[in-house]
Amino acid sequence: MQHQATLFEYGVAPEAGAENAGCAYTLATSLNRREMAICFLLMICLIWMPFFASAALLAPPQNITILSTNMKHFLIWSPVAEIEPGKVVKYSAEVQGEYERDYGKDRWLPTAECTDVSLTQCDLTEDISANVPYNLRVRASTGTQTSPWATLNGFFNRATTSLIPPMLTVTTDGYHLLAELEHLGPSFEFWIFYWKKGPESTVYRKVVKESSTTVHLKTMEAGAEYCVKAQTYVQVINRSSNFSEVQCVKSEDAKVIMLTFAPLFLIIFFVAVLVLPFLAWKTCRICQYSFCPDEVLPDTLKLTASPAKILKERGEEMEKCDESVQVLPSEEILLHFWIHETL
């Protein structure tokens, strides 16, 4: 009965004869072996499937976007899940400009700062240096596994960057109107507009190419109020940002300044009144000592009596001197000289 069932299963009637029955049996045996081989292969696949799954390629990064603000371009993507525990997933990005796409055989260039990095963002500011459409792509890698490249949808042109108003700080220093701007890079110019607040005010513009420094705008009138606003301009893309918020400052009134500095002026005045006479006296003493120094007279030049008495005594002495003078002959003089030499 079992043999007949097998014959019926494969379309062979029992009355077909012994020859036909043998052929049918051989066919059934061959089919059973094929099914067993297929089942064996399926079992092997099921056993080895986890190992093949662990060795599969990494999934490419998803949600690739480009954020560009004030000529700073960042490529951002979602992180890829680890397929091997303990191994960090790293990312590499590449760019393709118009020249590489049209004349460089569709060549891609590696980025300067985004090769095997663990962050999910990449600064492409240095790599995107022209106003042409760029292709951008990124891939993940861990160990010996590398994902396919994931490309940004559409092209990116730096001329579409978002320009935001600059950070402006307006201050005063006495009657000087000052403005300070944040540093945004060498590509930026700052257009500063300022005016005196009033019904008929003239708006002035000042172009500044160096930022993060204090800029002197105007010498203000006493008690007047001045307003300032600014915007950025990028010449390489010929675009400007919106204006910053208007900031107004008021200069000090002249009366307030006088009241503020009046005590200081009084102190300076009293100090000058007290110090200047002393300085003048001291200066005169120094000049007198330098040009007419005091010298002590020797004793021989000092007068010990009145001039009349000195002249009288001097006359008496001369008279006595005249009386004691004797005229000797020459022979007597020679004799006295010889006696003096001999002794």
ZAMARGU-4260 file (C-alpha; in steps of 0.2 Angstrom, whole numbers, plus 5000, padded with zeros to 4 digits):
<rodrens>
0) 5000/5000/5000 | 5014/5012/5004 | 5022/5008/4987 | 5005/5012/4979 | 5003/5028/4988
5) 5020/5033/4982 | 5016/5029/4964 | 5000/5038/4965 | 5009/5053/4972 | 5020/5054/4957
10) 5007/5051/4945 | 5010/5032/4941 | 4995/5020/4941 | 4997/5003/4950 | 4992/4994/4934
15) 5005/5003/4924 | 5017/4988/4925 | 5033/4983/4934 | 5044/4993/4922 | 5034/5009/4925
20) 5034/5006/4943 | 5053/5005/4944 | 5055/5021/4935 | 5043/5030/4947 | 5052/5023/4962
25) 5069/5029/4956 | 5062/5046/4952 | 5054/5047/4970 | 5071/5042/4978 | 5080/5056/4968
30) 5068/5069/4973 | 5069/5064/4991 | 5088/5066/4991 | 5086/5083/4983 | 5075/5089/4996
35) 5086/5083/5009 | 5101/5092/5002 | 5090/5108/5001 | 5086/5106/5019 | 5104/5103/5024
40) 5109/5119/5015 | 5095/5128/5024 | 5101/5122/5041 | 5119/5127/5037 | 5113/5145/5033
45) 5103/5146/5049 | 5118/5141/5059 | 5130/5153/5051 | 5118/5167/5049 | 5123/5176/5065
50) 5141/5176/5059 | 5137/5183/5042 | 5126/5196/5050 | 5141/5202/5061 | 5152/5203/5046
55) 5140/5213/5036 | 5144/5230/5030 | 5140/5246/5041 | 5125/5255/5036 | 5128/5272/5028
60) 5125/5288/5038 | 5108/5295/5037 | 5100/5312/5038 | 5114/5321/5030 | 5112/5340/5030
65) 5123/5356/5028 | 5122/5370/5040 | 5130/5386/5033 | 5130/5402/5043 | 5141/5418/5041
70) 5152/5408/5028 | 5155/5394/5040 | 5149/5377/5032 | 5146/5361/5043 | 5141/5344/5036
75) 5130/5335/5049 | 5123/5317/5049 | 5115/5305/5061 | 5127/5292/5070 | 5128/5275/5064
80) 5125/5260/5077 | 5140/5250/5082 | 5140/5232/5075 | 5155/5227/5084 | 5155/5231/5103
85) 5169/5241/5109 | 5174/5247/5092 | 5171/5266/5089 | 5163/5271/5073 | 5173/5284/5063
90) 5168/5295/5049 | 5176/5302/5033 | 5169/5316/5022 | 5173/5320/5004 | 5169/5335/4993
95) 5167/5337/4974 | 5168/5353/4965 | 5163/5359/4948 | 5180/5356/4941 | 5182/5338/4948
100) 5164/5334/4942 | 5166/5341/4924 | 5185/5339/4921 | 5192/5328/4934 | 5184/5312/4929
105) 5171/5313/4943 | 5185/5313/4956 | 5181/5316/4975 | 5193/5326/4986 | 5196/5321/5005
110) 5192/5335/5017 | 5206/5344/5027 | 5198/5340/5044 | 5186/5326/5042 | 5195/5310/5039
115) 5192/5296/5052 | 5184/5307/5065 | 5172/5301/5078 | 5161/5317/5078 | 5145/5317/5068
120) 5149/5334/5060 | 5162/5341/5049 | 5169/5359/5046 | 5170/5361/5027 | 5174/5380/5027
125) 5192/5377/5021 | 5186/5365/5008 | 5172/5375/5000 | 5182/5390/4993 | 5172/5395/4977
130) 5155/5400/4972 | 5151/5384/4963 | 5139/5369/4966 | 5148/5356/4977 | 5143/5338/4980
135) 5146/5331/4998 | 5147/5313/5004 | 5151/5304/5020 | 5154/5286/5026 | 5157/5276/5042
140) 5170/5264/5046 | 5174/5253/5061 | 5188/5240/5062 | 5189/5232/5045 | 5171/5236/5040
145) 5167/5252/5029 | 5149/5258/5025 | 5144/5263/5007 | 5145/5282/5004 | 5130/5293/5008
150) 5128/5308/4997 | 5120/5324/5001 | 5103/5327/4992 | 5107/5341/4979 | 5121/5353/4978
155) 5128/5366/4990 | 5134/5383/4985 | 5142/5394/4998 | 5133/5409/4990 | 5117/5403/4999
160) 5125/5404/5017 | 5114/5413/5030 | 5121/5430/5035 | 5115/5435/5052 | 5116/5453/5059
165) 5133/5457/5068 | 5134/5459/5087 | 5135/5477/5090 | 5140/5487/5106 | 5138/5506/5107
170) 5147/5516/5121 | 5152/5533/5124 | 5169/5540/5131 | 5165/5558/5136 | 5159/5566/5120
175) 5166/5552/5109 | 5153/5540/5101 | 5161/5522/5100 | 5156/5505/5092 | 5163/5488/5094
180) 5159/5473/5083 | 5162/5454/5084 | 5175/5446/5074 | 5168/5436/5059 | 5183/5433/5048
185) 5193/5441/5034 | 5179/5440/5021 | 5167/5452/5031 | 5165/5470/5030 | 5154/5480/5043
190) 5143/5494/5037 | 5140/5505/5052 | 5126/5518/5051 | 5124/5532/5064 | 5114/5548/5066
195) 5109/5561/5078 | 5092/5558/5084 | 5080/5571/5079 | 5067/5576/5066 | 5079/5581/5053
200) 5094/5569/5055 | 5107/5565/5043 | 5112/5546/5042 | 5131/5543/5040 | 5139/5527/5035
205) 5156/5520/5040 | 5164/5505/5032 | 5175/5494/5044 | 5185/5479/5038 | 5194/5476/5055
210) 5182/5469/5068 | 5184/5466/5087 | 5191/5483/5089 | 5183/5499/5095 | 5179/5511/5081
215) 5177/5530/5084 | 5162/5536/5075 | 5159/5554/5079 | 5162/5568/5092 | 5145/5571/5100
220) 5136/5587/5104 | 5133/5590/5123 | 5117/5583/5128 | 5112/5575/5111 | 5107/5557/5108
225) 5114/5547/5094 | 5108/5530/5087 | 5119/5517/5078 | 5115/5501/5068 | 5126/5489/5058
230) 5126/5475/5045 | 5138/5464/5037 | 5143/5463/5019 | 5153/5449/5010 | 5161/5454/4994
235) 5165/5437/4987 | 5146/5432/4987 | 5140/5450/4985 | 5127/5449/4999 | 5124/5458/5015
240) 5115/5453/5031 | 5100/5462/5039 | 5103/5476/5051 | 5106/5474/5069 | 5095/5482/5082
245) 5096/5500/5084 | 5106/5506/5099 | 5105/5524/5106 | 5116/5533/5118 | 5115/5551/5125
250) 5130/5562/5128 | 5133/5570/5145 | 5127/5588/5147 | 5140/5602/5149 | 5133/5607/5166
255) 5134/5590/5172 | 5152/5588/5167 | 5156/5605/5175 | 5148/5600/5191 | 5157/5583/5190
260) 5174/5591/5188 | 5172/5607/5198 | 5179/5599/5214 | 5194/5593/5205 | 5197/5610/5197
265) 5196/5618/5215 | 5208/5605/5221 | 5220/5609/5207 | 5218/5628/5210 | 5222/5627/5228
270) 5237/5616/5225 | 5244/5628/5212 | 5242/5642/5224 | 5251/5634/5238 | 5264/5625/5228
275) 5269/5638/5214 | 5276/5651/5227 | 5287/5638/5234 | 5293/5632/5217 | 5297/5650/5212
280) 5307/5653/5228 | 5316/5637/5226 | 5320/5641/5207 | 5327/5658/5212 | 5338/5650/5225
285) 5345/5638/5212 | 5348/5651/5200 | 5357/5662/5212 | 5368/5648/5218 | 5372/5643/5200
290) 5376/5661/5193 | 5381/5671/5209 | 5388/5658/5222 | 5392/5664/5239 | 5411/5664/5242
295) 5420/5666/5259 | 5433/5681/5260 | 5450/5677/5266 | 5456/5685/5282 | 5468/5697/5273
300) 5453/5705/5264 | 5442/5707/5279 | 5442/5725/5286 | 5446/5725/5305 | 5443/5744/5307
305) 5435/5758/5298 | 5442/5763/5282 | 5447/5781/5288 | 5457/5773/5303 | 5465/5761/5291
310) 5470/5775/5279 | 5477/5785/5294 | 5487/5771/5301 | 5494/5767/5283 | 5500/5785/5281
315) 5509/5785/5298 | 5518/5769/5293 | 5523/5777/5276 | 5530/5792/5285 | 5541/5781/5297
320) 5547/5771/5281 | 5552/5787/5273 | 5562/5792/5289 | 5571/5776/5290 | 5577/5776/5272
325) 5596/5780/5270 | 5606/5783/5254 | 5622/5774/5254 | 5637/5776/5242 | 5641/5762/5230
330) 5657/5757/5239 | 5648/5755/5255 | 5635/5744/5247 | 5648/5733/5239 | 5656/5731/5256
335) 5640/5727/5265 | 5636/5714/5252 | 5654/5706/5253 | 5653/5705/5272 | 5635/5697/5271
340) 5642/5684/5258 | 5657/5680/5269 | 5647/5677/5284
</rodrens>
